[in-house]
Amino acid sequence: NWLITGRCQMACKYCYAEDLMRGRVAEPSLPQLEAVAERLLSYGPVAVVLTGGDPLASPHLVPLIERLSGRIGLVVDTNGLAVSDEHIQAFARHGVVVRVSLDSERPSENEKFRQRSTRAKRGESSPTATAVSAIIRLLDAGVTTSVQTVATKYSASDLVSLGDKLYRMGVRSWRIHRVASSAENGAGYARAKIGDKAFNHGVALVQRALRCDWGHDFAIQFAGNEQRNSVILVGPDGRFFTERQPVLMNSRTSASK
């Protein structure tokens, strides 16, 4: 997971990467990103996830995709707010998988913790409507598109209705995370934290809907936070991190500098 920028149009209350965002780490230039890209490739990973911040907020995303294309699997994580025609064309041309974040089909629930970093301009669409529109545009362009959802105590009851909407739209890959704590956003996590019973109930309802309504062509993954993972995190400044403790970003250990 390569955080290529600390810029983001959103200020999610449960954001796990806040300690590497919004000026805490200097924004990299394209030559710096290209140098990190070659270092990453030297380790022989199967795929690289370009994330942030929001990678679409970086002016260097498309050149970076062009440099990596054909050499490694590419995934781009985005909130969907800044998807342009240029981005869509690049994604389609280079076979990039795009994962759009959406917690609920209802703006009141989706935006309870997923809020814009600045006040919306008059006439500007809500983040929810913009994300849904981006998903439709990506699918229409033939871009492999997945959705990522963070289950909170507020959004868990909306999972089935969101799944219905995604399935009707043509989304066939959905990853559901359980909200995780972080050093920077402990207060937001405390408000969003979902108990085991409520989370497991939401999971059971989604699994039943999958069996009864959606069918086997809808791939759904439930990502827990209970165990450590083997994901390498790369900061905007090129530092490598691994998880020493699950969930907590401030427990990372530098693996390479």
N, C-alpha and C positions, 0 to 999 in steps of 0.2 A: 504494500500500500504506500504509494508515493504521494506525499502532500506537496504538489508542485507550486502551491500558492497559499498564503494566509488570508487572501481576500475572500469575502463571502457577502452575498446580498442579504443573507439571513443571519439572525442572531438567536439560534435555537437554545432554549433554556437548558437543555440536557446535552449540549454539544460535548463530545469527548475530546475534541482537538483544540479547544480554546487556548491551551497553553502554547500553541504554535501559530496562533493567528493574530490578525489585527495589529501588526506592527511589532509583535513580540520577537519575530524573527525577520531579518531583512528579506525583501523580495528578490528572488534570483533573476539574473539576466538569462537570455537564451543560451549564450555560450556556457554559462554555469550549469544550466539544465542539461545541455548536451553532454557535458563532461560527466555528470552524474548518471545519465542514461548509459554511457559506455561502461561505467563501473557496475551498474546493475546487470547489464548484459553479460559481463564477465563472470557472474555467479551462476549463469545458466538457469534462471527461473522459468517456469512454465508460462506465467502471465504476470503482467504488471497492472495494478489498478491505479489510474491517475485520479487523485482525489485532492482534498484541501481541508479547509476553505472550500470554495467551489472552483474546480479547474477551468470552468467556462469563464471565470472572472480573470483568468490569466491571458494576456495577449499572445502567449507563446504556446498555447495548447495545440493548435493545428500544425505548426512547424515541428513540434515534438512528436506528434502522431506520425507525421510523414517520416521522421527520422527512425522511428521504432517499427513502422509498418513492415510486415513480412519477416520480422526477426523475432517476434514474440507475440503472444496473445495479449490483446489490449482491452481493458475495461475502463470506462469513464463513469465516475460517480458524480451526480449533479442534483441540485434542487429543482432544476427545470426552468428557472426564471430567466436565464440568459441564452437559451437555445436559439441560435440564429440559423439561417439557411446555409451559411458557410460551414457551420459546425455539422449540420445534418449531412451535407454533401461529403464532408471529410469522413464522417463516421461510416457512411454507406460505401465510399470508395475504398476505405482501408479495413473494412470488416470489424469495426470497433463495436463491442458490446456496451450499451449504455444502461446504467442503473439509475432510475429516478426515485428520489425520496418522496414518499407520500404516506401519511399516517392514518388518514381517514378521508372519506369522500365528502364529509361535512366540514365546511370551513371553520365552524365554531369549535370543532374538536381538533382538526388538523392544525389549526393556528393557535391553539392554546399554549403550546410550547414552541412551535415553529413560526417565529415572527420575523418580519423584515428588520434589517439592521437600521434602516432609516424610515421615517414616516412615508407612507405611500402617497404618491402624487394624485391629484384629483383625476378621476377617470381611470386610474390604473387598476387592472384586474387583481383579484386576491391571489396570494401565493398558491392556494389550492386550485383555482381555475386555471392559472398559468401552468402549473405542473401537469394537470390533466391535458391541457391543450398541447403541451410539449410531447407527452406520451403519444397522443394521437398523430401528431406530425411525424414523429420518429417512426412509428409503425407504418404509416402511409408511405414513407420513403424506403421501407424495407430494412430498416435498421433493427438489429436484434435488441430488444428492449425489455428490461426487467424492472421490477419495482421493489424498493426496500421500505419496510415499515418498522417503525419503533413502537412497540406495544407499551403503553402507559396505562395507569389505572383508569384513565379517561377514554383512551382509544380502543382498548381491548374489546369492549362490547360492540364496536363498529367493524370488527374484522370481517365478519361474513358479508356485510353489505358492501364493504370495500372490495372484497374478493369477487362478489357478483359483478360489480362495475368493471373491474379489471378484466375479468373473463369475457364480458360482453364487448369490451374494447379491443380484444385480441391479444392481451398480455398473456404469455404462457410461462412466465417465470416470476416467482414472488418469494422474497426472503423476508421473514418476520423476525425482528430482533426484540429481545427484552431490554427495556431501558437500563442503561448501565451508569454507574457512578463515575465521577471524575473529580480530580482535584480542584479544577477551576469552577465547576458548576454544581457543587454539592447541594446548594439550596434548590436549584431546579430539579435535581434528581429526587430530593426529599419530597417535593410536591408531586412528581410524576411516578414515583416508585409503585410498582404493582406487586401484590402479594402472590404467593405460589398458587393459591386456590383460584384466584381470578385469572391469572395467566393460563393455568392449565385448563380452566373452563373455556377460555377463548380458543385455545389450541384445539380442544375437543370439538368445538362447534365448527371450526374451519375444516378439520379432518372429516367430519360428517358431511359437510357441504361438498367437499372434494369427492367423496364416495358417491353421494346421491345426485349431485347436480352438475359438477364441473367436468368430471371424467379424468382419465389418466394422462391427458395431454396437457395438464396444468401442473407444472413442477413447483412445489411449495417446500421451502426449507425453513425450519425453526432453528434459530441460532441462539443457543444459551450462552450464559456468561460464567458458568460454573467452573469451566476448565481452561487452562492456559492453551493458547494456540501457537502455531508455528509461523504466523505472519510476521514478516519483517516490515517495520515502519521506517520510512525515509522522510526526514523533515525537509522543508523548503530550502534549508541551508546545506543539505546534502548529508547530514548526520544520519547514521543508521541506529535504530532502536529495536530491542526485542522486549516482549512482555516478561517481566520477572514475577509479577503478580497479575492475576486476571483482573480485567476491568480498569484498574486505576492507572491513568496516564502518568501520574507522577512517580510510579514505581518502575518506569522503564530503565533499562540499563543500556548504555551506549555500547554497541557491538563493534562499531568502526567509526573512526573520525577522519 
